Amino acid sequence: MNPTYDVNFKHPLLESSLETSRVKLTPFLPHVHTDQLLSVLAANPEMERFLPIRITAEAIDAVGLDPESILFAVIDKTKGPHGAFAGTVGLLHASSQNRSTEIGPVICFPEFQRTFVNSNAVGILLRYCLNLPEEGGLGFRRVQWAASPLNTASIRVAERMGMKLEGTLRWVFVLPKGLEGKTPGAGRGEGDGRDSVILAAYWDDWENGGREKTLSRVSVFCSRAIPKTPLPRREYPAPTSLAGAVRKERMLPEIREPLAAAPFNDATDSSNTFTTSNPVATSIMSNNKMAAKSSGVLGQNFWESSNSETYFRRRI
């Protein structure tokens, strides 16, 4: 059997929580999305101007190996029958213990800038993180946003989405050569430094008007039910070396090949689902009275919940 690749994120992902009527987020798959992402960045070097690191294949793999972080491909559903890859967004340091996370990096391809795409992608993640588990969210208390003080556009996006300015952390990063920062004093090492403007959204603000303010800026969120009976899963070849390790990929067609998959039919198609075999996910669903149970598909490890939503998580 060919090696397969699993999404290495320890938190449950619920499909209907990760899309609006015009935008959806799917897990970023290195051998599907990396080449196009790096090609766009190479053609538009100004897009990395305010980032604290260079986006490379190795950096992408490092995010994938961290179970508390995940990178998503942003899909514009309005472009053609299968949508278009419009950029990336992610969650960093998603801590179950502290009930907090950070949104980033946010990269929107030039043709999708100044459209609804970025606001929808950020709104999706705020909704996913701050809604309660029984609402399809993680029930986190805090979602953070960090931006270079020079990147006023990023700061405006966060404020427009309801985040509050907290302050500036000084000298947070030592930047790679060529990225824009400030010069340290003699004897402080090579490389310019970067401050980070910190903004955040909070659970109590979210439940007292913040949710309505944020979601008023994005498309109507999808609420379709997903059929309980999954189609047989297919295996896909994956690279045998990512970040020095053999990693596995077990993804469904629409996620594995988001621009080539058949369109979803609510009435007949159950291939557009996420799955889990992680016992922690089972516990989360059970604690929220969702009564997860095994569907009995041999070797597939599907899980069902009483509200007809299907989760996926990494295998352990």
TAVENGI-V507317 format. One record per pair of residues at least 4 apart in sequence whose C-alpha atoms are under 6 Angstrom apart, sorted by the first residue. I is the first residue (numbers start at 1). J is the second residue. D is the distance in whole Angstrom. If there is no record, write none. Layout:
i j d
I J D
I J D
This chain:
i j d
2 237 6
3 248 5
4 238 6
4 248 3
4 249 3
4 250 5
5 247 5
5 248 3
5 249 2
5 250 5
6 248 5
6 249 4
6 250 5
6 314 5
7 314 5
8 67 5
8 314 5
9 67 4
9 68 6
10 67 5
12 281 6
12 313 6
13 311 6
13 312 6
14 311 5
16 223 6
17 128 6
17 136 6
18 24 6
18 25 5
18 124 6
19 23 6
19 24 4
20 219 6
20 220 6
20 221 4
20 222 5
21 219 6
21 220 6
21 221 6
21 222 6
22 77 5
22 78 6
23 75 6
23 76 5
23 77 5
24 75 5
25 72 6
25 73 6
25 74 5
26 72 5
26 73 5
27 72 4
27 73 6
28 71 5
28 72 5
28 73 5
29 33 6
30 34 5
41 45 6
49 179 6
52 175 6
61 243 6
63 69 6
68 93 5
68 94 5
69 91 5
69 92 4
69 93 6
70 90 6
70 91 5
71 89 6
71 90 4
72 88 6
72 89 5
72 90 6
73 88 5
74 85 6
74 86 5
74 87 5
74 88 5
75 83 6
75 84 5
75 85 5
75 86 6
76 83 5
76 84 5
77 83 4
79 83 5
79 84 6
82 259 5
86 109 6
87 107 5
87 108 4
87 109 5
88 106 6
88 107 5
89 104 6
89 105 5
89 106 5
90 103 6
90 104 5
90 105 6
91 102 6
91 103 5
91 104 6
92 101 6
92 102 5
93 101 5
94 100 6
94 101 4
95 99 5
95 100 6
99 140 4
99 141 5
100 140 6
100 141 6
100 142 5
100 143 6
101 143 5
102 143 5
102 144 4
102 145 6
103 145 6
119 123 6
120 124 6
120 218 5
125 129 6
126 130 6
127 131 6
128 137 4
129 137 5
129 138 5
129 140 6
130 139 5
130 140 5
130 203 6
131 135 6
131 137 4
131 139 5
132 137 5
132 138 6
132 139 4
133 137 5
133 138 5
133 139 6
141 202 6
141 203 5
142 201 6
142 202 5
143 200 5
143 201 5
144 199 6
144 200 4
145 198 6
145 199 5
145 200 6
146 196 6
146 197 6
146 198 5
147 196 5
147 197 5
148 196 5
149 197 6
156 160 6
158 163 5
159 163 5
161 214 5
162 214 6
163 199 6
163 200 5
163 201 5
164 199 5
164 200 5
165 199 4
166 198 6
166 199 5
167 197 6
167 198 6
168 196 6
168 197 4
168 198 6
169 195 6
169 196 5
170 195 4
171 193 6
171 194 5
171 195 5
172 194 6
172 195 5
173 193 5
173 194 5
174 191 6
174 192 6
174 193 5
175 191 6
175 192 6
175 193 6
181 192 5
181 193 5
181 194 5
182 192 5
182 193 5
183 192 5
205 210 5
206 210 4
206 211 5
212 216 6
226 308 6
226 309 6
227 270 6
228 308 6
230 270 5
231 271 6
240 246 5
241 245 5
241 246 5
251 256 5
252 256 6
253 257 6
253 261 6
254 258 5
254 261 5
257 261 6
265 269 5
274 310 6
274 311 5
274 312 4
275 302 5
275 311 5
275 312 3
276 311 6
276 312 4
276 313 4
277 301 5
277 315 6
278 315 6
282 292 6
283 287 6
285 290 5
286 290 5
286 291 5
290 305 5
290 306 5
291 305 6
292 304 5
292 305 5
293 303 6
293 304 6
294 303 5
295 302 6
295 303 6
304 310 6
